[in-house]
Every structure is written in structure tokens, then in C-alpha cells.
């Protein structure tokens, strides 16, 4: 019997001060990287997909961004001294089916 599946990892790349497109408030936004990895016998082997998004800390709205946009935002945060570590520890990923 072979056991396989996927596991999601959520990395917080930076915290940015932006104007939210949803609520219009200037607030902190977290830049996150979500990586889904293929697992075999509960051991993560290789990434299947990588997605980037910003999330408003005021209203909770999430906006998808491309890899290039994420790298640019991360570089801006590092230049402004807003970012944290380049790659943080993985956080618990919320259930993607729960909205």
C-alpha cells in the first residue's frame, strides 16, 4: 500500500504598508508565499505549485500577485526596512475549502 498526497506550506515574506484595494484604508499587508508539495509516506518530496498573495490586515482581503511582483514588493520592503527575514518559518495553512 502506497500512501501519497499533498501538504501546503505558508511562508510570510514581508509586511508592507499599502492602500487596500478592497477597503481603501492604508494598512499593513502581509506578503505570503504558499507552496504545495507532493508527499510520499508523509514525507514532502517536491513542490507542485507556488502562489504569492498579499493580505490586508485591516479587512482581511487577499489579492494574488505574480512571482515578479512579489519579488519587487519584497525588495521594496527590504529597502524601506519593513520586511522581516527573507523566508520565515512555515505557518499553519488554512483549509483551502473553507472561505
Number of C-alpha atoms within 10 A of each C-alpha: 4 5 8 12 12 16 15 21 17 20 19 22 24 26 23 23 14 15 14 22 12 12 13 11 13 13 16 17 22 20 26 23 21 18 19 17 19 17 16 14 11 12 13 16 12 13 15 12 11 15 15 22 19 26 19 25 15 14 13 13 14 18 14 14 17 12 14 10 13 21 15 12 20 21 16 15 19 17 10 10 12 14 20 14 10 12 12 13 11 14 12 10 13 11 8 7 5 5 5
